[in-house]
Every structure is written in structure tokens, then in C-alpha cells.
Amino acid sequence: MTGDTPNNGYEPLNYGGALAKLNDLVGRDVLVELRVGNLQGPCRLAARGVVVGPPSGQQRLTAQRPAEDDLEAFLLDTGAFLAVKEQDFVDGQWHAGSDEDQRPTQPHLNIAFTDSVLHVAVLWRHDPAGAERS
């Protein structure tokens, strides 16, 4: 998806792993970009906010869908949302971020679909746990 090899800090994720990572981001300030084609493709949608989590009723809707046809939504405190559809899911990658290189990287999650990539970047400056880094 990103051209990165598994040994350079990217953790491969399946559908369930990508959803779990999004759940781990609840309470974190993120920038979400939807890119056409691949990660280097043009950005078509962007949203910023704190991940609130799944909307109420998500579990009930998931239980009603046929196997392999799940659609999980996650809300941001700004009113924006993102959705991960199982049927279109290709793969996911998590990068925990690093400040050891010459160019620091922020934590980010890439979720590839058949026609696009959802890039979720965790913003350092609004990360309460990251306050210790400053």
C-alpha cells in the first residue's frame, strides 16, 4: 500500500485489526484524509477532530449485516465521521511514529480499499499523552 517494507515500523493489520486500532484512537486528535487510488493519490476529503468512537447503534447494525459485509463508522467531535467497509477493505498498516530520525514521523494508520486509502494521522501537539515529549 505505501511501498514500505514490514521491517520499517509498519504493523500490518487485517480488517479487525484496523477497527481495533481506530478504537485505540478514541480520545485522540486526528487528521483524516481520503486519498484516491493509493496513498500518493490526490486527497478528496479531509476532516480533523477528536475520535469519539462508533455511533450509538453500531453493534446492532453490524449484527444485522451478512458476514463479510460489515461497515463500521467512527465519529469525530467535529461532527465528521469515517467508515470502514469490510467488503472493500484491502489491508491496513499502523505506524507508531518516531522522533529519532532526522524527519520525525507522527503516528498514523493507513487503511487501503479497492479504490482509495484512508490516512488517519494522530496529531502530536494535541495528544495529551504526548505532553511528556515536549
Backbone as a chain_set.jsonl record, in Angstrom:
{"seq": "MTGDTPNNGYEPLNYGGALAKLNDLVGRDVLVELRVGNLQGPCRLAARGVVVGPPSGQQRLTAQRPAEDDLEAFLLDTGAFLAVKEQDFVDGQWHAGSDEDQRPTQPHLNIAFTDSVLHVAVLWRHDPAGAERS", "coords": {"N": [[0.821, -1.194, 0.0], [1.818, 1.34, 0.89], [4.317, 1.142, -0.063], [6.232, 0.598, 1.746], [8.339, -1.597, 3.6], [7.714, -4.451, 5.739], [9.531, -4.37, 7.913], [10.118, -1.754, 8.626], [8.858, -0.339, 10.626], [6.123, -0.387, 10.185], [3.109, -1.884, 11.049], [1.344, -4.585, 9.896], [-2.18, -4.854, 9.314], [-5.261, -6.611, 9.58], [-8.774, -6.529, 8.705], [-10.226, -6.58, 11.19], [-8.139, -5.838, 12.904], [-7.566, -3.245, 12.018], [-9.94, -1.94, 12.724], [-9.781, -2.255, 15.499], [-7.526, -0.704, 16.015], [-8.501, 1.814, 15.324], [-10.388, 2.07, 17.361], [-8.589, 2.225, 19.487], [-7.711, 4.783, 19.11], [-9.616, 6.461, 20.121], [-10.434, 9.46, 21.7], [-8.189, 10.766, 20.856], [-6.698, 13.414, 18.965], [-7.054, 13.761, 15.554], [-6.117, 13.872, 12.072], [-7.846, 13.203, 9.225], [-7.628, 11.84, 6.046], [-8.946, 11.141, 2.868], [-7.708, 9.479, 0.231], [-7.459, 9.175, -3.264], [-7.159, 6.224, -5.131], [-4.281, 5.428, -4.277], [-1.94, 5.836, -1.534], [-0.377, 7.958, -2.377], [-2.088, 9.265, -4.002], [-4.444, 11.859, -5.058], [-5.855, 13.961, -2.53], [-9.159, 13.811, -1.548], [-11.074, 14.204, 0.396], [-11.059, 15.627, 3.642], [-10.792, 15.694, 7.173], [-10.798, 16.888, 10.524], [-10.424, 16.252, 14.0], [-11.325, 15.084, 17.299], [-11.331, 11.663, 17.936], [-14.318, 10.168, 18.655], [-15.592, 7.735, 18.696], [-17.52, 4.763, 17.825], [-20.826, 5.344, 16.474], [-23.926, 5.465, 18.357], [-25.791, 2.471, 18.341], [-24.261, 1.118, 16.507], [-23.334, -1.549, 16.984], [-25.713, -3.007, 16.831], [-26.45, -2.607, 14.154], [-24.26, -3.792, 12.863], [-24.603, -6.451, 13.646], [-26.824, -7.116, 12.143], [-25.99, -7.212, 9.536], [-24.91, -9.214, 6.731], [-22.346, -11.796, 6.902], [-19.005, -10.809, 6.125], [-19.802, -8.371, 5.116], [-19.562, -6.035, 6.59], [-19.795, -2.728, 7.971], [-18.224, -0.305, 9.551], [-18.48, 2.599, 11.47], [-16.934, 5.62, 12.627], [-17.043, 8.356, 14.736], [-16.106, 11.843, 14.793], [-15.402, 14.519, 17.055], [-16.059, 16.873, 15.836], [-18.203, 16.46, 14.283], [-17.737, 15.195, 11.927], [-17.255, 12.042, 10.24], [-15.875, 8.742, 9.75], [-15.784, 5.814, 7.754], [-15.395, 2.293, 7.583], [-15.531, -0.146, 5.363], [-15.988, -3.55, 5.19], [-16.167, -5.199, 2.891], [-14.869, -3.773, 0.843], [-12.365, -3.5, 1.868], [-8.834, -3.757, 1.725], [-6.192, -3.823, 2.923], [-4.475, -2.928, 5.994], [-2.286, -0.651, 7.735], [-0.322, 0.21, 10.496], [1.605, 2.76, 11.906], [3.634, 3.558, 14.506], [4.968, 5.921, 14.848], [7.808, 8.134, 15.212], [10.455, 9.929, 16.724], [13.092, 9.842, 16.376], [14.482, 9.908, 13.991], [15.941, 11.981, 11.369], [13.85, 13.24, 10.124], [11.087, 13.514, 11.851], [8.33, 11.293, 12.387], [4.813, 11.161, 12.587], [2.427, 9.274, 14.509], [0.426, 7.093, 12.578], [-2.326, 5.698, 10.729], [-3.003, 3.705, 8.005], [-5.506, 2.76, 5.83], [-6.295, 0.682, 3.317], [-8.485, 0.544, 0.574], [-10.343, -0.896, -2.168], [-10.375, 1.153, -4.044], [-9.264, 3.422, -2.92], [-7.485, 5.141, -0.233], [-7.584, 5.473, 3.223], [-6.2, 7.745, 5.299], [-5.134, 8.208, 8.491], [-3.906, 10.425, 10.609], [-2.327, 10.891, 13.674], [-2.272, 13.67, 15.7], [0.471, 15.192, 17.124], [0.705, 17.507, 18.785], [-1.734, 17.802, 20.01], [-2.062, 15.664, 21.539], [-2.701, 14.354, 24.568], [-1.199, 12.434, 25.973], [1.208, 12.787, 24.789], [2.238, 15.095, 25.851], [4.29, 14.816, 27.596], [6.462, 14.541, 25.963], [7.269, 17.015, 25.147]], "CA": [[0.0, 0.0, 0.0], [2.621, 2.543, 0.971], [5.638, 0.886, -0.592], [7.12, 0.337, 2.865], [8.503, -2.996, 3.927], [7.229, -4.725, 7.091], [10.514, -4.161, 8.975], [10.469, -0.341, 8.823], [7.99, 0.304, 11.592], [4.703, -0.537, 9.85], [2.478, -3.113, 11.517], [0.227, -4.94, 9.011], [-3.447, -5.074, 10.015], [-6.413, -7.095, 8.839], [-9.95, -5.691, 8.945], [-10.458, -6.488, 12.628], [-7.031, -5.089, 13.496], [-7.741, -1.828, 11.676], [-11.023, -1.435, 13.574], [-9.263, -2.19, 16.863], [-6.623, 0.443, 16.094], [-9.359, 3.011, 15.369], [-10.914, 2.13, 18.733], [-7.488, 2.686, 20.339], [-7.516, 6.214, 18.883], [-10.683, 7.234, 20.77], [-9.882, 10.49, 22.571], [-7.008, 11.379, 20.227], [-6.929, 14.392, 17.907], [-6.548, 13.182, 14.313], [-6.405, 14.425, 10.755], [-8.25, 12.084, 8.38], [-7.642, 12.163, 4.617], [-9.318, 10.09, 1.927], [-6.898, 9.661, -0.975], [-7.938, 8.392, -4.396], [-6.223, 5.268, -5.719], [-3.307, 4.941, -3.309], [-1.53, 6.837, -0.552], [0.171, 9.118, -3.077], [-3.149, 9.841, -4.82], [-4.967, 13.152, -4.61], [-6.737, 13.982, -1.359], [-10.5, 14.241, -1.952], [-11.804, 14.605, 1.594], [-10.238, 15.716, 4.844], [-11.512, 16.092, 8.385], [-9.955, 16.911, 11.709], [-11.17, 16.257, 15.248], [-11.021, 14.041, 18.278], [-12.113, 10.456, 17.686], [-15.302, 9.925, 19.709], [-15.875, 6.313, 18.683], [-18.652, 4.368, 16.985], [-22.113, 5.945, 16.837], [-24.822, 4.556, 19.073], [-26.487, 1.577, 17.427], [-23.328, 0.457, 15.589], [-23.309, -3.0, 17.212], [-26.969, -3.568, 16.336], [-26.382, -2.626, 12.688], [-23.264, -4.793, 12.479], [-25.206, -7.775, 13.854], [-27.837, -7.353, 11.111], [-25.377, -7.348, 8.215], [-24.366, -10.547, 6.429], [-20.903, -11.974, 7.086], [-18.162, -10.201, 5.086], [-20.403, -7.138, 4.595], [-19.624, -5.121, 7.721], [-19.477, -1.318, 7.758], [-18.03, 0.298, 10.872], [-18.317, 4.049, 11.431], [-16.308, 6.265, 13.769], [-17.367, 9.776, 14.759], [-15.179, 12.822, 15.34], [-16.133, 15.51, 17.85], [-16.426, 17.985, 14.96], [-19.367, 16.047, 13.51], [-17.291, 14.38, 10.795], [-17.151, 10.618, 10.541], [-15.211, 7.911, 8.764], [-16.376, 4.482, 7.715], [-14.531, 1.234, 7.07], [-16.394, -1.206, 4.84], [-15.235, -4.798, 5.094], [-16.168, -5.74, 1.53], [-13.908, -3.027, 0.034], [-11.098, -3.455, 2.595], [-7.714, -4.495, 1.143], [-5.283, -4.054, 4.046], [-4.219, -1.787, 6.863], [-0.946, -0.54, 8.288], [-0.164, 1.155, 11.6], [2.961, 3.21, 12.202], [3.57, 4.174, 15.832], [5.637, 7.218, 14.846], [9.161, 8.152, 15.743], [11.122, 11.226, 16.698], [14.52, 9.534, 16.394], [15.068, 10.158, 12.675], [16.098, 13.386, 11.021], [12.493, 13.713, 9.858], [10.173, 12.784, 12.734], [7.051, 10.869, 11.816], [3.739, 11.081, 13.557], [1.693, 8.012, 14.422], [-0.629, 7.13, 11.563], [-2.981, 4.471, 10.306], [-3.42, 3.696, 6.606], [-6.447, 1.687, 5.522], [-6.46, 0.634, 1.871], [-9.693, -0.031, -0.002], [-10.134, -1.244, -3.57], [-10.228, 2.343, -4.893], [-8.805, 4.586, -2.17], [-6.793, 4.906, 1.03], [-7.931, 6.346, 4.327], [-4.993, 8.035, 6.062], [-5.511, 8.805, 9.773], [-2.688, 10.873, 11.281], [-2.512, 11.349, 15.044], [-1.57, 14.944, 15.836], [1.304, 15.219, 18.334], [0.512, 18.659, 19.668], [-2.997, 17.705, 20.72], [-2.056, 14.349, 22.177], [-2.419, 14.534, 25.995], [-0.115, 11.529, 26.392], [2.445, 13.298, 24.201], [2.688, 16.299, 26.532], [5.558, 14.494, 28.242], [7.516, 14.619, 24.955], [7.682, 18.413, 24.942]], "C": [[0.862, 1.253, 0.0], [4.004, 2.362, 0.358], [6.653, 0.606, 0.514], [7.197, -1.16, 3.124], [8.094, -3.22, 5.378], [8.231, -4.391, 8.198], [10.866, -2.686, 9.191], [9.464, 0.384, 9.716], [6.513, 0.215, 11.285], [4.201, -1.895, 10.307], [1.312, -3.434, 10.583], [-1.029, -5.265, 9.829], [-4.49, -5.666, 9.075], [-7.593, -6.186, 9.184], [-10.211, -5.492, 10.439], [-9.377, -5.683, 13.34], [-7.134, -3.596, 13.225], [-8.841, -1.204, 12.524], [-10.552, -1.291, 15.02], [-8.343, -0.984, 17.032], [-7.421, 1.74, 16.112], [-9.985, 3.165, 16.754], [-9.844, 2.609, 19.712], [-7.282, 4.198, 20.225], [-8.624, 7.083, 19.484], [-10.039, 8.195, 21.773], [-8.68, 11.21, 21.995], [-7.438, 12.331, 19.123], [-6.279, 13.854, 16.631], [-6.879, 14.066, 13.111], [-6.674, 13.235, 9.856], [-8.287, 12.568, 6.93], [-8.088, 10.945, 3.829], [-8.586, 10.383, 0.627], [-7.364, 8.688, -2.063], [-6.824, 7.481, -4.9], [-5.282, 4.657, -4.707], [-2.889, 6.09, -2.405], [-0.958, 8.094, -1.203], [-0.877, 9.818, -3.943], [-3.655, 11.154, -4.262], [-5.924, 13.005, -3.435], [-8.086, 14.546, -1.797], [-11.339, 14.711, -0.78], [-10.834, 14.68, 2.759], [-11.115, 16.177, 6.002], [-10.534, 16.044, 9.545], [-10.849, 16.935, 12.949], [-10.691, 15.153, 16.159], [-11.928, 12.851, 17.992], [-13.009, 10.188, 18.896], [-15.594, 8.437, 19.825], [-17.057, 6.0, 17.784], [-19.931, 5.078, 17.413], [-22.968, 4.947, 17.604], [-25.576, 3.72, 18.047], [-25.569, 0.83, 16.474], [-23.349, -1.059, 15.761], [-24.572, -3.664, 16.67], [-26.948, -3.657, 14.813], [-25.397, -3.682, 12.198], [-23.852, -6.195, 12.591], [-26.222, -8.113, 12.77], [-27.248, -7.558, 9.722], [-24.89, -8.778, 7.988], [-22.856, -10.595, 6.68], [-20.168, -11.394, 5.882], [-18.752, -8.915, 4.507], [-20.571, -6.121, 5.725], [-19.278, -3.704, 7.268], [-19.418, -0.668, 9.13], [-17.773, 1.787, 10.71], [-17.673, 4.533, 12.725], [-16.566, 7.759, 13.657], [-16.195, 10.592, 15.283], [-15.997, 13.864, 16.087], [-16.582, 16.719, 17.026], [-17.673, 17.675, 14.133], [-19.01, 15.231, 12.285], [-17.292, 12.913, 11.214], [-16.35, 9.942, 9.448], [-15.815, 6.525, 8.854], [-15.401, 3.512, 7.07], [-15.439, 0.081, 6.67], [-15.57, -2.464, 4.584], [-15.106, -5.302, 3.658], [-15.129, -5.059, 0.642], [-12.514, -2.971, 0.652], [-10.047, -4.31, 1.894], [-6.695, -4.832, 2.231], [-5.115, -2.776, 4.859], [-2.799, -1.816, 7.363], [-0.953, 0.52, 9.384], [1.309, 1.485, 11.754], [2.898, 3.998, 13.498], [4.232, 5.543, 15.896], [7.002, 7.135, 15.492], [9.68, 9.583, 15.72], [12.641, 11.044, 16.715], [15.208, 9.834, 15.072], [15.279, 11.65, 12.467], [14.751, 14.016, 10.713], [11.543, 12.93, 10.743], [8.889, 12.411, 12.01], [6.018, 10.788, 12.917], [3.072, 9.721, 13.451], [0.598, 8.141, 13.36], [-1.086, 5.733, 11.177], [-3.383, 4.647, 8.849], [-4.335, 2.499, 6.393], [-6.719, 1.742, 4.024], [-7.758, -0.067, 1.504], [-9.41, -0.311, -1.476], [-9.878, -0.02, -4.437], [-9.657, 3.564, -4.184], [-8.049, 4.154, -0.912], [-7.269, 5.945, 2.033], [-6.674, 6.505, 5.172], [-5.418, 8.792, 7.316], [-4.221, 9.137, 10.52], [-3.029, 11.393, 12.675], [-1.663, 12.608, 15.226], [-0.839, 14.993, 17.172], [0.858, 16.302, 19.298], [-0.784, 18.613, 20.456], [-3.149, 16.368, 21.433], [-1.722, 14.527, 23.65], [-1.294, 13.64, 26.492], [1.225, 12.031, 25.885], [2.976, 14.542, 24.882], [4.035, 16.077, 27.228], [6.725, 14.612, 27.287], [8.083, 16.023, 24.837], [8.723, 18.842, 25.934]], "O": [[0.646, 2.144, -0.822], [4.777, 3.316, 0.269], [7.83, 0.396, 0.223], [6.236, -1.893, 2.893], [8.121, -2.282, 6.174], [7.814, -4.148, 9.33], [11.839, -2.398, 9.888], [9.253, 1.588, 9.57], [5.706, 0.707, 12.073], [4.792, -2.927, 9.992], [0.378, -2.639, 10.482], [-0.948, -5.872, 10.897], [-4.588, -5.268, 7.914], [-7.422, -5.185, 9.878], [-10.396, -4.363, 10.895], [-9.669, -4.933, 14.271], [-6.827, -2.778, 14.092], [-8.702, -0.074, 12.992], [-10.889, -0.314, 15.689], [-8.372, -0.318, 18.067], [-7.065, 2.672, 16.832], [-10.097, 4.282, 17.26], [-10.156, 3.322, 20.665], [-6.741, 4.823, 21.138], [-8.578, 8.308, 19.37], [-9.208, 7.795, 22.589], [-8.197, 12.173, 22.589], [-8.425, 12.085, 18.429], [-5.092, 13.528, 16.627], [-7.797, 14.886, 13.145], [-5.829, 12.349, 9.731], [-8.906, 13.588, 6.627], [-7.645, 9.831, 4.107], [-8.816, 11.415, -0.004], [-7.626, 7.516, -1.79], [-5.686, 7.916, -5.073], [-5.452, 3.503, -4.314], [-3.428, 7.192, -2.504], [-1.049, 9.181, -0.633], [-0.589, 10.849, -4.551], [-3.337, 11.523, -3.131], [-6.698, 12.051, -3.358], [-8.148, 15.641, -2.355], [-12.232, 15.54, -0.955], [-9.896, 13.888, 2.848], [-12.056, 16.95, 5.821], [-9.578, 15.269, 9.549], [-11.906, 17.565, 12.945], [-9.779, 14.394, 15.833], [-13.138, 13.005, 17.826], [-12.526, 10.005, 20.013], [-15.819, 7.931, 20.925], [-17.541, 6.871, 17.063], [-20.102, 5.382, 18.594], [-22.761, 3.737, 17.513], [-25.955, 4.229, 16.992], [-26.037, -0.01, 15.706], [-23.38, -1.784, 14.767], [-24.509, -4.76, 16.113], [-27.375, -4.66, 14.242], [-25.672, -4.387, 11.227], [-23.621, -7.035, 11.722], [-26.458, -9.291, 12.502], [-27.942, -8.03, 8.822], [-24.506, -9.468, 8.932], [-22.179, -9.567, 6.67], [-20.651, -11.479, 4.754], [-18.25, -8.415, 3.501], [-21.589, -5.433, 5.808], [-18.552, -3.516, 6.292], [-20.443, -0.503, 9.792], [-16.939, 2.19, 9.9], [-17.847, 3.928, 13.783], [-16.334, 8.359, 12.607], [-15.399, 10.121, 16.096], [-17.171, 14.066, 15.775], [-17.408, 17.506, 17.488], [-18.145, 18.521, 13.374], [-19.889, 14.633, 11.663], [-17.325, 12.595, 12.402], [-16.167, 10.49, 8.361], [-16.299, 6.114, 9.908], [-14.677, 3.86, 6.136], [-16.037, -0.582, 7.517], [-14.58, -2.436, 3.853], [-14.043, -5.78, 3.26], [-14.559, -5.71, -0.234], [-11.582, -2.455, 0.034], [-10.321, -5.447, 1.511], [-6.372, -6.002, 2.436], [-5.554, -1.698, 4.46], [-2.171, -2.874, 7.415], [-1.523, 1.597, 9.214], [2.16, 0.595, 11.734], [2.186, 4.999, 13.582], [4.079, 6.256, 16.888], [7.31, 6.193, 16.221], [9.376, 10.351, 14.807], [13.383, 11.975, 17.029], [16.428, 10.001, 15.049], [14.853, 12.472, 13.278], [14.53, 15.191, 11.004], [11.216, 11.787, 10.424], [8.425, 13.133, 11.127], [6.32, 10.393, 14.043], [3.146, 9.079, 12.403], [-0.069, 9.171, 13.261], [-0.354, 4.749, 11.281], [-4.034, 5.631, 8.498], [-3.986, 1.369, 6.733], [-7.292, 2.707, 3.519], [-8.09, -1.123, 2.044], [-8.329, 0.014, -1.968], [-9.224, -0.136, -5.474], [-9.573, 4.636, -4.782], [-7.983, 2.971, -0.578], [-7.346, 7.136, 1.731], [-6.144, 5.527, 5.699], [-5.989, 9.879, 7.228], [-3.527, 8.242, 11.003], [-3.913, 12.235, 12.833], [-0.467, 12.601, 14.935], [-1.456, 14.853, 18.228], [0.657, 16.046, 20.485], [-0.922, 19.308, 21.462], [-4.239, 16.001, 21.871], [-0.573, 14.823, 23.975], [-0.512, 14.053, 27.349], [2.264, 11.738, 26.476], [4.06, 15.012, 24.535], [4.812, 17.011, 27.424], [7.865, 14.768, 27.725], [9.245, 16.2, 24.47], [9.176, 19.986, 25.898]]}, "num_chains": 1, "name": "protein.A"}
